[in-house]
Amino acid sequence: AKGMRQHIRTSEPGRLVDTMIVGALIEARSCERFAALAPHVDEELGRYYRYLLKSESRHFEDYLKLAEQYAQGPIAERVDFFKAVEQELIESPDDEFRFHSGTPERAINS
């Protein structure tokens, strides 16, 4: 999230539009994590993760709709830009192991 936020424009309406797009992508990744984890935990926790997945997916869609409304036009170019930024962050080494980051640097250099 921090890496994507560095690319948010500083003037309006771009700042708010970009912030909502970044929020949407963060929510989308949460959906993926909950979907991946749900089958591998106990039944009660799995049910909770599936509930969260539905909630997060609505947030993802809402953020994009709001971004498009505020931009008063298509946002596909900015969404693609942030997807590319996100992909680079996911695929690049990270000096710390974090749940939301790329490949740990130490794993690559070991």
C-alpha positions as CSV (number, residue, x, y, z in Angstrom):
1,A,0.0,0.0,0.0
2,K,2.8,2.4,0.9
3,G,4.5,1.8,-2.4
4,M,1.3,2.5,-4.4
5,R,0.5,5.6,-2.3
6,Q,3.8,7.1,-3.4
7,H,2.3,7.4,-6.9
8,I,-0.9,9.2,-5.9
9,R,-1.2,12.6,-7.6
10,T,-1.0,15.6,-5.3
11,S,-3.7,17.9,-6.7
12,E,-7.4,17.4,-6.9
13,P,-9.4,15.7,-8.4
14,G,-6.5,13.3,-9.2
15,R,-5.5,12.9,-5.6
16,L,-8.9,11.6,-4.5
17,V,-9.4,9.5,-7.6
18,D,-6.0,7.8,-7.2
19,T,-6.6,7.3,-3.5
20,M,-9.8,5.4,-4.2
21,I,-8.2,3.3,-6.9
22,V,-5.4,2.3,-4.5
23,G,-8.0,1.5,-1.9
24,A,-9.9,-0.6,-4.4
25,L,-6.8,-2.6,-5.3
26,I,-6.0,-3.1,-1.6
27,E,-9.6,-4.4,-1.0
28,A,-9.2,-6.7,-4.1
29,R,-6.1,-8.3,-2.6
30,S,-7.9,-8.8,0.7
31,C,-10.5,-10.7,-1.2
32,E,-7.9,-13.0,-2.7
33,R,-6.3,-13.7,0.6
34,F,-9.6,-14.5,2.3
35,A,-10.5,-16.8,-0.6
36,A,-7.1,-18.5,-0.4
37,L,-7.2,-19.0,3.3
38,A,-10.8,-19.9,3.9
39,P,-10.5,-23.6,2.8
40,H,-7.5,-24.2,5.0
41,V,-8.8,-23.1,8.4
42,D,-11.5,-24.5,10.7
43,E,-15.1,-24.2,9.6
44,E,-16.0,-21.2,11.8
45,L,-13.0,-19.2,10.8
46,G,-13.6,-20.2,7.1
47,R,-17.1,-18.9,7.3
48,Y,-15.9,-15.6,8.7
49,Y,-13.3,-15.3,6.0
50,R,-15.9,-15.9,3.3
51,Y,-18.1,-13.2,5.0
52,L,-15.2,-10.8,4.9
53,L,-14.5,-11.7,1.3
54,K,-18.0,-10.6,0.3
55,S,-17.7,-7.4,2.2
56,E,-14.3,-6.6,0.8
57,S,-15.5,-7.2,-2.8
58,R,-18.3,-4.7,-2.3
59,H,-15.7,-2.2,-1.1
60,F,-13.6,-2.8,-4.1
61,E,-16.5,-2.1,-6.5
62,D,-17.6,0.9,-4.5
63,Y,-14.2,2.5,-4.5
64,L,-14.0,2.2,-8.3
65,K,-17.5,3.6,-8.8
66,L,-16.8,6.6,-6.6
67,A,-13.4,7.2,-8.3
68,E,-15.1,7.2,-11.7
69,Q,-17.9,9.6,-10.5
70,Y,-15.4,12.0,-8.9
71,A,-13.2,11.9,-12.0
72,Q,-16.3,12.6,-14.1
73,G,-15.0,10.2,-16.7
74,P,-13.1,7.0,-17.4
75,I,-10.5,5.9,-15.0
76,A,-9.2,2.8,-16.8
77,E,-5.9,4.4,-17.6
78,R,-5.2,5.2,-13.9
79,V,-6.4,1.7,-12.8
80,D,-4.0,0.1,-15.3
81,F,-1.2,2.4,-14.0
82,F,-1.7,1.3,-10.4
83,K,-2.0,-2.3,-11.4
84,A,1.4,-2.1,-13.1
85,V,2.8,-0.4,-10.0
86,E,1.3,-3.1,-7.8
87,Q,2.7,-5.9,-10.0
88,E,6.2,-4.4,-9.7
89,L,5.9,-4.1,-6.0
90,I,4.6,-7.7,-5.7
91,E,7.4,-9.1,-7.9
92,S,10.3,-7.1,-6.5
93,P,12.4,-8.1,-3.5
94,D,11.5,-6.6,-0.1
95,D,14.0,-6.3,2.7
96,E,11.3,-7.3,5.2
97,F,8.9,-10.2,5.2
98,R,5.4,-8.8,5.3
99,F,2.0,-10.3,4.5
100,H,1.3,-7.6,1.9
101,S,4.8,-7.3,0.2
102,G,6.9,-8.8,-2.4
103,T,9.5,-11.6,-2.2
104,P,11.6,-11.3,0.9
105,E,15.1,-10.1,0.0
106,R,16.7,-12.7,2.3
107,A,15.0,-15.5,0.5
108,I,16.5,-14.4,-2.8
109,N,20.0,-14.0,-1.5
110,S,20.1,-17.2,0.5
